[in-house]
Amino acid sequence: MVTGFSSRAAVSACSLCVAGLLALTPAAAAAGPRAAEPLPPGPRAAVPAPSLLYHSGVQVRPHQDTPQLPDVSALSWLVADAGSGEVLAASDAHRELPPASTLKTLFALTVLPALPSGLQHTVRYEELEDVGEGSSLVGVEEGHTYTVADLWRGVFLSSGNDAVHVLAQLGGGWQTTVRRMQDKARSLGALDTHVVSPDGYDAPGQVSSAFDLAVFGRAGLGNPDFARYCGTVEAPFPGDGSSYPIENTNRLLTGEDGVAPYPGIIGIKNGYTSNAGNTLVAAARRDGRTLVVSVLNPQAGGGLTVYEEARALLDWGFAAAGRVDPVGSLDGLRPPSRTPASATPVAAAVAPAQDEDPDWSGTAVVAGLTGLGAGAVALALRAKGGRSSRS
């Protein structure tokens, strides 16, 4: 009877181990051991400066040749590059304030994609009964049939709360729209906004911020329908037997009331309530660059001051672009899963390049050798068992 490994079995096992080592490391067997080569240093990226957008007061990082910021009386404002999302300057950007009808930008971002523009709808009384007293209206009437596109023109041009109520009902109902708007704001990183009334009508607890409204305006420009509606100066609206003209209330777009039209203006949305004061989100394009500004509740002058302060900020932004370091980003608060690749924060350093040596690593050799050794032992044991049974 065999009581242990025979010398032949041991030799066979060792032979298999050596053969496995030679098979796994042909280059190492031929050339012998070599010293590890140092890894080349990986490329390093610039570290972005920390955001200043939660700081109070005016925030700007000027270069030596940066033009001076204009004097702006608004309680909160922001000017940003719509392409990169970089905020060029801001003041109390996250201060929570009533937004008035600029909140309709979030309403449009939420509801517009879900409703076909050619869809026709006959308005019911219940859809208009809760329109707030003193609301801005486009003239939607019970029993009349409108297309969805008609109603959106009523929202963007006349800031019609009656049109908002009808569209909200088509989009699932008033409270459903509130929840969807809140979810949409969070998905865009707009964390200051609390929605109570989708039309922007004054309501306890309803707030937004210059930061959030700029986020909504920038996102809206990425939707062709939103961009077209917000830049429309004049359009017909269905009435009794015939249509009547409606005009955009954004004076930077129309040039009404002595406000000169802004060169390159794209539009977006203005608003007013007694609680919010005058509010505005505006965008303009010049020399291949698009800027977006938000201005909330100017404290100087009359109702047209919001347009002149937005004009001054746009002028400054176009002159200062490339001469300031950003004070933050409109993408800075997006959840990571929703952040575009172009807006992903730059890491402090890129990981060094890995060694691309085609030879096997020491860990792989050890793992392979161990596996082959185990296999050799198993074969030897099997041979042992076979001989024992034959004995």
Residue pairs with C-beta under 8 A, 6 or more apart in sequence:
1 388
1 391
2 384
2 387
2 388
2 391
5 13
5 380
5 384
6 384
9 380
9 383
9 384
10 380
12 376
12 379
12 380
13 373
13 376
13 377
13 379
13 380
14 376
16 372
16 373
16 375
16 376
16 379
17 369
17 372
17 373
17 376
19 372
20 368
20 369
20 371
20 372
20 373
21 29
21 365
21 368
21 369
21 372
22 29
24 360
24 364
24 365
24 368
24 369
25 359
25 360
25 365
27 358
27 359
28 359
28 360
28 365
37 355
39 352
39 353
39 355
40 352
40 353
41 352
42 349
42 350
42 351
42 352
42 353
43 350
44 348
44 349
44 350
45 346
45 347
45 348
45 349
45 350
46 346
47 346
47 348
48 326
48 345
48 346
49 61
49 325
49 326
51 327
51 328
51 329
51 332
52 59
52 61
52 90
52 327
52 328
53 59
53 87
53 90
53 93
53 94
53 211
53 327
53 328
53 332
54 93
54 94
56 92
57 91
57 92
58 69
58 89
58 90
58 91
59 89
59 90
59 91
59 93
59 327
59 328
60 66
60 69
60 88
60 89
60 90
60 324
60 327
61 324
61 325
61 326
61 327
62 320
62 323
62 324
63 323
63 324
63 325
65 323
66 320
66 323
66 324
67 316
67 319
67 320
67 323
69 89
69 316
70 309
70 312
70 313
70 315
70 316
72 91
72 295
72 298
72 309
72 312
72 313
73 298
73 299
73 300
73 301
73 305
73 309
74 91
74 295
74 296
74 297
74 298
74 299
74 306
74 309
75 92
75 95
75 97
75 277
75 296
75 297
75 298
75 299
76 91
76 92
76 93
76 95
76 97
76 209
76 210
76 294
76 295
76 296
76 297
77 90
77 91
77 92
77 93
77 210
77 293
77 294
77 295
77 296
77 309
77 313
78 87
78 89
78 90
78 91
78 93
78 210
78 211
78 214
78 293
78 294
79 87
79 88
79 89
79 90
79 291
79 292
79 293
79 313
79 314
79 316
79 317
80 86
80 87
80 88
80 214
80 218
80 291
80 292
80 293
80 330
81 88
81 289
81 290
81 291
81 317
81 321
82 217
82 218
82 221
82 283
82 290
82 291
82 292
83 289
83 290
84 329
84 342
85 218
85 329
85 330
85 331
85 343
86 326
86 328
86 329
86 330
87 93
87 211
87 214
87 326
87 327
87 328
87 329
87 330
88 291
88 317
88 320
88 321
88 324
88 326
88 327
89 313
89 316
89 317
89 320
89 324
89 327
90 210
90 211
90 327
90 328
91 210
92 210
93 209
93 210
93 211
93 328
94 192
94 209
94 210
94 211
95 209
95 210
95 296
96 192
96 194
96 207
96 208
96 209
97 207
97 208
97 209
97 276
97 296
97 297
98 202
98 206
98 207
98 208
98 273
98 275
98 276
99 193
99 200
99 206
99 207
99 208
99 213
99 271
99 276
99 279
99 296
100 200
100 202
100 271
100 272
100 273
100 275
100 276
100 277
100 278
100 279
101 136
101 159
101 199
101 200
101 269
101 270
101 271
101 272
101 273
101 279
102 200
102 208
102 213
102 216
102 269
102 270
102 271
102 279
102 280
102 281
102 294
103 193
103 195
103 198
103 199
103 200
103 206
103 208
103 271
104 155
104 156
104 159
104 164
104 198
104 199
104 200
104 269
104 271
105 213
105 216
105 217
105 220
105 268
105 269
105 281
106 181
106 184
106 185
106 190
106 193
106 195
106 208
106 216
107 155
107 164
107 167
107 168
107 177
107 181
107 198
107 199
107 200
108 152
108 155
108 156
108 220
108 226
108 229
109 184
109 188
109 216
109 219
109 220
109 223
109 226
110 171
110 177
110 180
110 181
110 184
111 167
111 168
111 170
111 171
111 177
111 180
112 152
112 223
112 225
112 226
113 223
114 171
115 148
115 167
115 170
115 171
116 148
117 147
117 148
117 149
117 152
117 225
118 147
118 148
118 149
119 147
119 148
119 170
120 145
120 146
120 147
121 145
121 146
121 147
121 148
121 151
121 166
121 170
122 143
122 144
122 145
123 140
123 141
123 142
123 143
123 144
123 145
123 146
123 166
124 142
125 142
126 169
127 165
127 166
127 169
128 140
128 142
128 162
128 165
128 166
130 165
130 174
131 137
131 161
131 162
131 165
132 161
132 197
132 199
132 201
132 202
135 161
135 162
135 199
135 201
136 158
136 159
136 160
136 161
136 249
137 158
137 160
137 161
137 162
138 153
138 154
138 155
138 157
138 158
138 159
138 160
138 162
138 163
138 237
138 246
139 154
139 158
139 160
139 162
139 237
139 239
139 244
140 146
140 151
140 154
140 160
140 162
140 163
140 166
141 240
144 238
145 238
146 166
146 238
148 167
148 170
150 237
150 238
151 163
151 166
151 167
152 163
152 167
152 225
152 229
153 229
153 232
153 235
153 237
153 246
154 160
154 162
154 163
154 237
154 246
155 163
155 164
155 167
155 229
156 229
156 230
156 232
156 248
156 267
156 269
157 229
157 232
157 234
157 235
157 246
157 247
157 248
157 249
158 237
158 246
158 247
158 249
159 249
159 269
159 270
159 271
161 199
161 200
161 201
164 198
164 199
165 174
165 199
168 174
168 177
168 198
171 177
171 180
172 180
174 198
177 198
178 195
178 196
178 197
178 198
181 195
181 198
182 193
182 194
182 195
185 191
185 193
185 195
185 212
185 216
186 335
187 334
187 335
187 338
188 215
188 216
188 219
188 334
188 338
189 215
189 330
189 331
189 332
189 333
189 334
189 335
189 338
190 208
190 209
190 211
190 212
190 215
190 216
190 333
191 212
191 333
192 207
192 208
192 209
192 211
192 212
193 207
193 208
193 209
193 212
194 205
194 206
194 207
194 208
195 206
196 203
196 204
196 205
196 206
197 203
197 206
200 206
200 271
200 273
200 276
201 273
202 273
202 274
202 275
202 276
209 296
210 294
210 295
210 296
211 294
211 330
213 279
213 281
213 294
213 296
214 281
214 292
214 293
214 294
214 330
215 330
216 281
217 268
217 269
217 281
217 282
217 283
217 292
217 294
218 283
218 292
218 330
220 226
220 227
220 230
220 268
221 227
221 266
221 268
221 283
221 290
221 292
227 266
227 267
230 266
230 267
230 268
230 269
231 253
231 265
231 266
231 267
232 248
232 267
233 247
233 248
233 253
233 254
234 245
234 246
234 247
234 248
234 254
235 245
235 246
236 243
236 244
236 245
236 246
237 243
237 244
237 245
237 246
247 254
247 256
248 254
248 267
249 270
250 267
250 268
250 269
250 270
250 280
250 282
251 257
251 259
251 270
251 304
251 307
252 259
252 261
252 262
252 265
252 280
252 282
252 307
252 310
252 311
253 261
253 262
253 265
253 267
254 261
255 261
257 304
258 304
259 304
259 307
259 308
262 282
262 284
262 310
262 311
262 314
263 284
263 286
264 284
264 285
264 286
265 282
265 283
265 284
266 282
266 283
266 284
266 285
266 290
267 282
267 283
268 281
268 282
268 283
268 292
269 280
269 281
270 278
270 279
270 280
270 281
270 282
270 306
270 307
271 278
271 279
271 280
272 278
272 279
272 303
276 296
276 297
277 296
277 297
277 298
278 297
278 298
278 303
278 305
278 306
279 294
279 295
279 296
279 297
279 306
280 293
280 294
280 295
280 306
280 307
280 310
281 292
281 293
281 294
282 292
282 293
282 295
282 310
282 314
283 290
283 291
283 292
283 293
284 290
284 291
284 314
284 318
285 291
286 318
287 318
289 318
289 321
291 314
291 317
291 318
291 321
293 310
293 313
293 314
293 317
295 306
295 309
295 310
295 313
298 305
298 306
298 309
301 308
329 343
331 339
331 340
331 343
332 345
334 343
360 368
